């Protein structure tokens, strides 16, 4: 192979790899416009909601709706506001994946990760009775919204119920980590195949040019 052909091939390969690097690197820097609606500035009401910070909405649930069960689709950073024994508590959606939703119950911070169909219970009054029941009904990955039900409960806390809550949390965390690992494996495979493809294309271009010069 002539020296100039080496340079030509090396140049094509370098250009191909640079193009691949720019394209693949862009995948980490795509900015997706937020689908979160503007904050609801209406006055708080039964099952309705008042506004919260920009880009998030707080839905204030009336006592009647809390008792019966209040269901709503919300975005990440949206939250429900309820009253339990004259104290206000917030339930905020803090993180979302294709299979899990993470919520933060305050005033005393309690973080939980739920799979679709999970029913989780929270105690916020300092006694031995659960006060809040939350159900993750569905996740819409396309719209980045979850459907949650918030309801009052008076179930007694027992060692069995504590163990059940801990198992649900462990299961949800395990599924979440497994999904993240699978996505990373897919990404690595795509990168490997893309690199191989670029190299093969460079070889094809080189041999075509070489053949034409003969």
C-alpha positions as a printed Julia matrix, in Angstrom:
214×3 Matrix{Float64}:
   0.0    0.0     0.0
   1.37   3.39   -0.97
   2.16   5.89    1.77
  -0.44   8.37    0.52
  -3.08   5.64    0.66
  -2.26   5.07    4.31
  -2.81   8.75    4.97
  -6.07   8.74    2.98
  -7.43   5.79    4.91
  -6.32   7.19    8.25
  -7.97  10.49    7.41
 -11.28   8.82    6.49
 -11.22   6.7     9.62
 -10.49   9.73   11.79
 -13.3   11.72   10.21
 -15.69   8.8    10.65
 -14.82   8.41   14.32
 -15.13  12.15   14.91
 -18.55  12.18   13.29
 -19.58   9.22   15.4
 -18.29  10.93   18.52
 -20.29  14.08   17.79
 -23.47  12.16   17.03
 -23.23   9.79   19.97
 -22.12  12.52   22.35
 -25.16  14.55   21.39
 -27.28  11.83   22.89
 -26.15  12.93   26.33
 -26.94  16.58   25.74
 -30.41  16.53   24.29
 -32.56  19.03   26.15
 -36.19  17.94   26.17
 -38.65  20.8    26.76
 -40.54  20.34   29.99
 -44.06  19.01   29.58
 -44.99  20.27   33.02
 -47.93  22.69   32.78
 -47.74  26.16   34.32
 -48.49  26.36   37.99
 -52.19  26.4    38.8
 -52.85  29.82   40.26
 -56.46  29.17   41.19
 -57.38  29.41   44.85
 -57.2   26.2    46.89
 -60.41  24.24   47.07
 -61.91  20.8    47.58
 -59.88  18.42   45.47
 -58.6   21.32   43.4
 -55.4   23.09   44.15
 -53.51  26.29   44.56
 -50.33  27.22   42.74
 -46.86  26.28   43.88
 -43.41  27.13   42.53
 -42.85  27.75   38.82
 -43.1   24.58   36.77
 -44.94  22.62   39.46
 -48.47  22.43   40.79
 -49.8   21.76   44.28
 -53.18  20.03   44.49
 -54.86  20.73   47.81
 -57.11  17.8    48.68
 -60.22  18.45   50.76
 -60.93  16.35   53.83
 -63.89  14.72   52.05
 -61.8   13.77   49.0
 -58.97  12.56   51.21
 -61.37  10.29   53.06
 -62.95   8.94   49.87
 -59.68   8.75   47.91
 -58.38  11.35   45.46
 -56.88  10.28   42.12
 -54.89  12.54   39.81
 -52.26  12.4    37.05
 -49.25  14.52   37.96
 -45.78  15.43   36.71
 -42.47  15.27   38.56
 -42.29  18.05   41.2
 -46.08  18.31   41.43
 -47.5   17.53   44.85
 -50.64  16.84   46.82
 -51.39  18.78   50.01
 -53.49  17.17   52.72
 -54.44  17.88   56.32
 -54.09  15.21   59.0
 -55.17  16.15   62.52
 -54.94  19.87   61.73
 -51.39  19.57   60.35
 -50.52  20.08   56.69
 -48.53  17.44   54.84
 -47.24  17.32   51.26
 -46.82  14.34   48.97
 -44.41  15.22   46.18
 -43.44  13.21   43.08
 -39.66  13.6    42.99
 -38.48  11.05   40.41
 -39.92   8.98   37.59
 -38.67   6.05   35.51
 -40.52   3.8    33.08
 -41.39   1.42   35.91
 -41.07   3.33   39.19
 -42.16   6.55   40.84
 -40.43   8.08   43.87
 -42.44  10.19   46.29
 -41.51  12.32   49.26
 -44.0   12.64   52.11
 -43.45  15.58   54.45
 -43.47  17.41   56.92
 -41.26  14.68   58.4
 -39.46  13.4    55.31
 -40.42   9.9    54.23
 -39.15   8.77   50.81
 -40.63   5.8    49.0
 -40.22   4.19   45.58
 -43.27   2.5    44.1
 -43.86   0.05   41.3
 -47.12   0.21   39.36
 -49.86  -1.32   41.51
 -48.02  -0.75   44.8
 -50.03   0.38   47.81
 -47.87   2.19   50.36
 -48.81   3.53   53.79
 -47.34   6.37   55.85
 -47.62   7.46   59.49
 -47.34  11.21   60.12
 -48.91  11.82   63.53
 -46.49  10.01   65.83
 -48.81   7.2    66.91
 -49.08   3.53   65.94
 -51.62   4.1    63.15
 -50.96   4.67   59.45
 -52.51   7.94   58.26
 -51.93   8.08   54.49
 -52.4    5.43   51.82
 -50.9    6.0    48.36
 -51.45   3.85   45.27
 -49.4    4.08   42.08
 -52.05   3.27   39.48
 -50.05   3.79   36.3
 -47.05   5.42   34.64
 -47.31   7.15   31.29
 -43.73   7.22   29.99
 -44.8    9.16   26.89
 -46.25  12.11   28.79
 -43.95  11.66   31.83
 -46.94  11.56   34.17
 -48.08   9.18   36.88
 -51.54   8.39   38.13
 -51.66   8.38   41.94
 -54.41   7.84   44.45
 -54.12   9.45   47.9
 -56.49   8.28   50.63
 -56.9    8.42   54.39
 -56.3    5.21   56.3
 -56.47   4.17   59.95
 -54.71   0.84   59.69
 -52.72  -0.24   62.71
 -48.96  -0.51   62.32
 -47.74  -4.04   63.04
 -44.4   -5.84   62.61
 -45.95  -7.59   59.6
 -47.05  -4.34   57.99
 -43.62  -2.79   58.56
 -41.99  -5.82   56.96
 -44.41  -5.56   54.05
 -43.57  -1.9    53.48
 -39.84  -2.66   53.63
 -40.2   -5.5    51.11
 -42.13  -3.29   48.67
 -39.41  -0.65   48.91
 -36.69  -3.24   48.38
 -38.49  -4.76   45.4
 -39.04  -1.37   43.78
 -35.42  -0.34   44.28
 -34.25  -3.67   42.87
 -36.43  -3.3    39.75
 -35.25   0.28   39.29
 -31.57  -0.7    39.52
 -32.09  -3.62   37.15
 -33.72  -1.33   34.6
 -30.83   1.13   34.85
 -28.3   -1.68   34.34
 -30.21  -2.99   31.31
 -30.35   0.49   29.78
 -26.6    0.94   30.31
 -25.91  -2.42   28.65
 -28.06  -1.45   25.66
 -26.28   1.88   25.37
 -22.85   0.19   25.48
 -23.94  -2.29   22.81
 -25.23   0.49   20.56
 -21.92   2.33   20.9
 -19.91  -0.78   20.08
 -22.01  -1.55   17.01
 -21.8    2.08   15.89
 -18.01   2.07   16.15
 -17.77  -1.2    14.22
 -20.1    0.24   11.59
 -17.97   3.38   11.19
 -14.81   1.3    10.81
 -16.44  -0.98    8.22
 -17.72   2.0     6.26
 -14.22   3.51    6.3
 -12.75   0.26    4.95
 -15.39   0.09    2.2
 -14.71   3.69    1.16
 -10.97   3.06    1.17
 -11.17  -0.04   -1.04
 -13.59   1.63   -3.44
 -11.2    4.57   -3.85
  -8.26   2.21   -4.21
 -10.06   0.18   -6.87
 -10.95   3.29   -8.87
  -7.29   4.39   -8.87
  -6.15   1.12  -10.46
